[in-house]
Every structure is written in C-alpha cells, then in structure tokens.
C-alpha cells in the first residue's frame, strides 16, 4: 500500500543533510522531469522582481527567492520533517518511533510541485512553488507532470493507493486506472465536507497507520484495520472515493 499526501506551503527552514541528490528520490524515472523544473526555478530566481510576481510573494516571503536560487546546494532534511502546517503538525513525524518512520519511508509519497512525488524520508531543500504556478519557459505544471507521474506510478506497481492529496495535486499526477486506489474525502457524520479539520484528520490517520503498521493491501483490509482502531473509513456513493468521518 502507498499513501499519497499533499505538500504544504509552509516549511521548516534549514537542514543538516547534504545537497539535493535528484537520482536518490523516489520514482527515479521522474529525474529528467525534476531537473527541468529545478533549472527553470533557479533561472527564474535570477530575476527577483519577476520571481516575486510569478510566485506571488509578499514582502515577508522574499527569502523564498533565495531558497529557490540555492536548490542545488542548500542543506536538506526529510520531506516529512520539512513540511509544516495543520496536516504535518497532526502527523508529528519527528516524534514517531524508528519503526514508524521506517514505515513512512516504505509507504508514504508526498506530492511536491518541483520534485513530483517523493518518499516521506527523501531529503529535500527548502523551496517555494505551488501546484498552480506557471513558470516562465516551461509548460504549465499540470501538463509537465501529469502523464509522466501517472506512468511512474504505474511502473512502481503498488497494490493499492490511498490518495489524501488535494485536487490541485491530483491533477499533477492522476493515479492510473491500472492501480487500485481510493480518494479520501473528510466529512462529518452527516456527510458535510470539511476544510481545516480535513488536513488534521488526514495527518492523524497517517500517524495511526505508522504507529500500527497494518499489512493492508486493499481498501477492505484498510477499512478493517480502521474499524479496529475506532476510525470510521466508510464507502461513499462515488466510485473510488472513501469517506474519513470525524466528529461534528
């Protein structure tokens, strides 16, 4: 089983790891596509005024241009520790045990805009790029990533994918029809969709999975584990969509 997470716009600065090694990232067949985005981001950073416009940065976010300019030599840290915000605060990966973090490494992909899907423990630098950004000199990110990412996922051949991404990142890499998958929608008991608690519930779900490390290779197996854990993960009326139910 693979769990697909979205990234976060907010990130922890710094890092103690060595510079980015593109070839060492998960789904290595995406290396060429990754290099294209990196080159374009670094080139964009040479013109701070244009970078600010393209990336839609405020005055207090201008350091992100410096981060993008240094993508090849900046220090790194595991992706699951790099990202912050509601989902990653709820996951709280740096407090997990070594076996739980090892499970994250084996089972979790995080879908970033510049690198595509990466492993939870893949070492990445700080950066600024959102899914909807159009970088001068290259196609829109959706066109750049979608087919290549779907092909890479198909080549990896996971038994089952639980997709917790936002729609913007799903568009950057749809799960191919050949791979069994379910998209997670967070709802109340009455079926009302949630926003803020959506992210928190997803983070808590992944933390629980890392702690228990169930051998779930299908949606029914995952739902069986969830029921034993007191987590409501129910079928929905939509095909390939499962509802993660939280308290009202």
ROPADREN-144340 format. One record per residue (C-alpha): residue number from 1; chain; x negated, y, z. Coordinates in steps of 0.1 Angstrom, whole numbers. Layout:
N
PT num chaine    xx    yy    zz
PT NUM      A     X     Y     Z
...
This chain:
248
PT num chaine    xx    yy    zz
PT   1      A     0     0     0
PT   2      A   -10    36    -7
PT   3      A     3    67    10
PT   4      A     3    98   -11
PT   5      A     0   131     8
PT   6      A     1   167    -4
PT   7      A   -28   190     5
PT   8      A   -24   222    25
PT   9      A   -31   258    15
PT  10      A   -48   263    49
PT  11      A   -81   246    56
PT  12      A  -107   242    83
PT  13      A  -139   262    73
PT  14      A  -175   249    73
PT  15      A  -185   213    75
PT  16      A  -216   192    83
PT  17      A  -215   169    52
PT  18      A  -238   171    22
PT  19      A  -227   188   -10
PT  20      A  -198   175   -30
PT  21      A  -205   143   -49
PT  22      A  -178   141   -75
PT  23      A  -187   105   -85
PT  24      A  -181    93   -50
PT  25      A  -145   105   -48
PT  26      A  -116    80   -50
PT  27      A  -103    72   -85
PT  28      A  -136    78  -101
PT  29      A  -122    77  -136
PT  30      A  -110   112  -129
PT  31      A  -145   125  -126
PT  32      A  -145   143  -160
PT  33      A  -112   160  -153
PT  34      A  -125   171  -119
PT  35      A  -157   186  -134
PT  36      A  -136   206  -159
PT  37      A  -116   222  -130
PT  38      A  -147   228  -109
PT  39      A  -165   245  -138
PT  40      A  -135   267  -145
PT  41      A  -131   277  -109
PT  42      A  -168   285  -105
PT  43      A  -167   306  -137
PT  44      A  -136   324  -125
PT  45      A  -154   333   -92
PT  46      A  -180   353  -111
PT  47      A  -153   380  -116
PT  48      A  -139   387   -82
PT  49      A  -112   411   -94
PT  50      A   -99   385  -119
PT  51      A  -102   357   -93
PT  52      A   -82   377   -68
PT  53      A   -54   382   -94
PT  54      A   -54   346  -107
PT  55      A   -54   331   -72
PT  56      A   -30   357   -58
PT  57      A   -52   365   -29
PT  58      A   -46   392    -2
PT  59      A   -74   414    12
PT  60      A   -80   390    41
PT  61      A   -83   360    17
PT  62      A  -111   373    -4
PT  63      A  -136   349    12
PT  64      A  -119   322    -8
PT  65      A  -135   335   -39
PT  66      A  -169   329   -22
PT  67      A  -158   294   -13
PT  68      A  -149   286   -49
PT  69      A  -182   300   -62
PT  70      A  -201   276   -39
PT  71      A  -181   245   -46
PT  72      A  -211   225   -58
PT  73      A  -234   233   -29
PT  74      A  -212   241     1
PT  75      A  -210   217    31
PT  76      A  -183   192    31
PT  77      A  -160   173    56
PT  78      A  -135   145    52
PT  79      A  -104   158    34
PT  80      A   -80   147    61
PT  81      A  -100   169    86
PT  82      A  -104   198    61
PT  83      A   -67   204    57
PT  84      A   -47   221    85
PT  85      A   -11   232    88
PT  86      A    21   215   100
PT  87      A    16   181    84
PT  88      A   -21   177    93
PT  89      A   -16   191   128
PT  90      A    11   163   133
PT  91      A   -13   137   118
PT  92      A   -41   150   141
PT  93      A   -66   127   123
PT  94      A   -96   136   143
PT  95      A   -81   121   175
PT  96      A   -74    88   159
PT  97      A   -94    57   167
PT  98      A  -122    45   144
PT  99      A  -100    16   131
PT 100      A   -71    40   125
PT 101      A   -94    63   105
PT 102      A  -107    34    86
PT 103      A   -71    25    77
PT 104      A   -66    61    64
PT 105      A   -97    57    42
PT 106      A   -82    25    27
PT 107      A   -46    35    23
PT 108      A   -42    73    20
PT 109      A   -47    96   -10
PT 110      A   -44   133    -7
PT 111      A   -35   151   -39
PT 112      A   -56   183   -43
PT 113      A   -54   207   -72
PT 114      A   -91   209   -81
PT 115      A  -101   173   -74
PT 116      A   -68   154   -82
PT 117      A   -60   125   -58
PT 118      A   -89   119   -33
PT 119      A   -93    95    -4
PT 120      A   -84   107    31
PT 121      A  -121   104    41
PT 122      A  -136   117     9
PT 123      A  -159   146    17
PT 124      A  -148   179     1
PT 125      A  -158   216     4
PT 126      A  -135   244    13
PT 127      A  -117   258   -17
PT 128      A   -87   278   -29
PT 129      A   -65   265   -57
PT 130      A   -27   258   -56
PT 131      A    -8   234   -79
PT 132      A     9   262   -98
PT 133      A   -22   283  -106
PT 134      A   -32   288  -142
PT 135      A   -70   290  -145
PT 136      A   -82   311  -175
PT 137      A  -100   290  -201
PT 138      A   -82   257  -195
PT 139      A   -47   242  -199
PT 140      A   -21   245  -171
PT 141      A   -30   222  -142
PT 142      A     1   201  -149
PT 143      A   -10   194  -184
PT 144      A   -46   189  -174
PT 145      A   -39   164  -146
PT 146      A    -6   146  -152
PT 147      A   -14   119  -177
PT 148      A   -50   113  -165
PT 149      A   -38   109  -129
PT 150      A   -10    85  -138
PT 151      A   -34    64  -158
PT 152      A   -59    64  -129
PT 153      A   -32    53  -105
PT 154      A   -21    25  -129
PT 155      A   -57    14  -132
PT 156      A   -60    12   -95
PT 157      A   -30   -11   -93
PT 158      A   -17    -5   -58
PT 159      A    10   -30   -47
PT 160      A    32    -1   -36
PT 161      A    30    37   -32
PT 162      A    49    57    -6
PT 163      A    50    93   -20
PT 164      A    50   121     5
PT 165      A    39   148   -18
PT 166      A    58   180   -27
PT 167      A    74   182   -61
PT 168      A    46   205   -73
PT 169      A    20   179   -67
PT 170      A    42   150   -80
PT 171      A    42   169  -113
PT 172      A     4   169  -113
PT 173      A     3   131  -112
PT 174      A    36   111  -115
PT 175      A    35    75  -102
PT 176      A    36    53  -134
PT 177      A    66    31  -139
PT 178      A    44     1  -137
PT 179      A    36     8  -100
PT 180      A    64     1   -74
PT 181      A    69    33   -54
PT 182      A    93    53   -33
PT 183      A    95    91   -29
PT 184      A   102   102     7
PT 185      A   128   128    15
PT 186      A   131   140    51
PT 187      A   167   145    62
PT 188      A   188   148    93
PT 189      A   212   121   104
PT 190      A   239   138    83
PT 191      A   216   138    52
PT 192      A   206   175    53
PT 193      A   172   181    38
PT 194      A   146   199    60
PT 195      A   117   222    53
PT 196      A    94   229    83
PT 197      A   103   196   100
PT 198      A    98   179    67
PT 199      A    60   183    70
PT 200      A    59   175   107
PT 201      A    78   143   102
PT 202      A    55   132    74
PT 203      A    24   138    95
PT 204      A    39   118   124
PT 205      A    48    90   101
PT 206      A    13    87    87
PT 207      A    -2    88   122
PT 208      A    21    60   133
PT 209      A    11    39   103
PT 210      A   -26    45   110
PT 211      A   -21    35   147
PT 212      A    -2     3   139
PT 213      A   -18    -6   105
PT 214      A    11   -28    93
PT 215      A     5   -52    64
PT 216      A    32   -36    43
PT 217      A    30   -43     6
PT 218      A    66   -33    -3
PT 219      A    93    -9     7
PT 220      A   113   -35    26
PT 221      A    82   -45    45
PT 222      A    76    -9    54
PT 223      A   112    -4    65
PT 224      A   109   -35    87
PT 225      A    79   -20   104
PT 226      A    96    14   108
PT 227      A   127    -2   124
PT 228      A   105   -19   150
PT 229      A    87    14   156
PT 230      A   120    33   161
PT 231      A   115    52   128
PT 232      A   145    55   105
PT 233      A   134    50    69
PT 234      A   166    43    50
PT 235      A   176    38    14
PT 236      A   192    67    -4
PT 237      A   217    70   -32
PT 238      A   189    80   -56
PT 239      A   167    54   -72
PT 240      A   132    52   -59
PT 241      A   139    76   -30
PT 242      A   139    67     6
PT 243      A   151    90    35
PT 244      A   130    96    66
PT 245      A   156   106    92
PT 246      A   148   129   120
PT 247      A   169   141   149
PT 248      A   193   171   143
